[in-house]
């Protein structure tokens, strides 16, 4: 997009933004030969002005100079701090340029590139031709400087490459030796200026290229699936993902494939793990008498979870590109429909270019030989020379090309098409990868896939509708939360990877595009929520993979490359965390065969951890924990918290399997809880230490892990409540939520979505529904406001992985366990219920929630008289029973199916807070309705009783609509 305006004496300012190469900017790419470049003019200096913004410690300043601004080197990605300059400031920053001599200036270009909010430029430019440096610290620059121009590119949007060019409309900008740039902060709430990548200054007499005005039209990004419909302006470099268990595509919504991630930006493109297939592909439409039309910059990008669709139009042609990954194939289908909207028939040629890059995945340590690319029998074929017969790929279309060629690593195919008047033609491209049977296997599957594209698409869309919209269903008075819930379910479907034989089973990838393999920590925070959301098979398979690697190495795996190569088990908390996750899965499923398989491994890895990671025998495991931070003590809070949870889990497993060991593990848990509350609490700070040093002294690192003692229940009740109050008041901001580390002011600081998830779980457990709901709402901003609509980012504001397992998995748990309060024990048919209504919600309803062989529904609704809860035992082979907890508050009269009932004050199992409760039993097909109304006259007493009410059969469908 371009804007022009004049300020000062015939000064013309042009601004532009692109997500493609620097050369696509209207003012062209940065220069390494301008008059301010150090190689051309060694006397030029760029200096920051003291008293204003201070360069960030990683911004490359040397003394008071800023050498990156004229070193001729430019960023290579949207997150390249090594080639940018920026300031820590909430206010203004100033840069003074000394050209070393007076120059008649013809053009000044400023360049910036960042993936988000630090890319837009906003500055005022001043000049002086004084013999000495003018006063650059004054608040009134007009006393010593001439104002040249004011620049603002914010209207072009965040992200991408921004360029601004200052020119004279009739000759020189002016004769200057000194220039001063004043930059207001881009994000005062982050204490950050914008990124500045390069400043180019050109004197008169140079042959300067014309600034080409580009007509860039803003598009729209839309998420459309079921009842979900969200749209927002399209930022061209916004990433998108479509995936299947055996292949995924990661590109940009403008139709390009920018560099992303590790391996020098190689983690985008088309991947068939453990190998990459394509860096990119490009579709171009050619027509006699018309300029070539590359299908980029769509007017609309639409994501439907199973598909990604790009809408283009130009010169009487409409083009729709729709991509999807068949669910059971290592293949990508990209269908192009061209429609002629004129009254004349058209002849066009479609050119498809695929940029081959067969390479192994991160840390797989597999060979990477030169690629061999050729054309054979209407297809481009490619193989890795060191893995011929195993690795290979093919791509082509549903018809033979008119021409073909191979250019370096690009395979190019062209297809002539005749477009009738107001008619359309569809051309289907298929890309197939293979890492076991080479090109021959890929070619064979291509032929099968190309014949069945419509059916494969229908199967994919039907599967997604069934798995996402059916099963566990959630609705509430907050429509955004409903959409976030179904988006989280969709993220589960998109994250399943089947990389057998490198893995024993399919599993949930940690994130896209960076962590596309098995991660212990991310999985262990997520499998309970994924199971609660209705995906017990995906959870079980993920846990089976982790058990497999744990049984081989006696520790819980931290991460495993996509070919099954173990990358490390150096995060000691993951060993006990795996035991907890196994028990949580059993509580939801009652899968005894799974528990019998897992229990011996759980016992073995805990024994191994105690023998090898507790050298001082104080009961606390030593080694790196959840927080990857240097300078901490060897014993970490995450390890001790999850070790306590593992002891409790092992005791429960032993009891469930009628094995010895329950008593010993209960004793260990009790002793650990006692010593932890003695050794880890800082009474002066009223907070938990994050680690212990060798001498037992505390380190108060103030990381978000301080929530873990409350999450797992190791904290004494009184300490837990104090810690939670401090966390709520000092670690949580209103913009994004629960920050990673405490500091005196956290306003505006971004967060990891997992931070919000874990604190929300804990808040609900301690009867703090407003805090839990606040954090859920902030987490829901990720899929509904950030980058790709529908995708749970790793962090907010949008950053890190586009889709992250421990962002959407625990979010599902917060809906089902936190808000709806379903606490399962499937083995003994026991379900405790603790539904809560935050003040910002009027009602919610959860339907078809599976607990073992049971299916239940629960509705919680605020009425004029109080709150009504309806629980239906939809199906099951036995009665279910448990305790129903009521949130605290004033005394209530409670009726159950119309009969007044007496309540009992009890402490909850995890948080030990005392709440009124009742025991219940409900048979299959029965419904119970609990109505609470305020009683302003009755005394607030809850006499103890162990009476379990029995309920008469209620008609099916008794719940409110």
FENJOPE-V64540 format. One record per helix or strand of 3 or more residues. SS is the DSSP state (H for helix, E for strand). FROM is the first residue (numbers start at 1). TO is the last residue. Records with the same first field share a line. If there is no record, write none. Layout:
SS=FROM-TO, FROM-TO
//
This chain:
E=3-7, 11-18, 45-48, 92-114, 122-128, 146-152, 160-168, 174-184, 198-203, 219-225, 228-234, 239-244, 247-252, 269-272, 275-286, 300-303, 307-314, 317-324, 331-340, 346-360, 371-376, 379-384, 392-397, 403-407, 410-419, 424-434, 473-476, 566-568, 822-825, 830-833, 843-851, 854-862, 866-875, 880-885, 892-896, 899-901, 904-907, 914-922, 927-934
H=22-24, 67-70, 81-83, 141-143, 154-156, 188-190, 262-265, 438-450, 453-469, 479-495, 520-524, 527-532, 536-553, 573-589, 592-612, 637-656, 662-679, 704-712, 717-730, 753-765, 769-785, 805-819
//
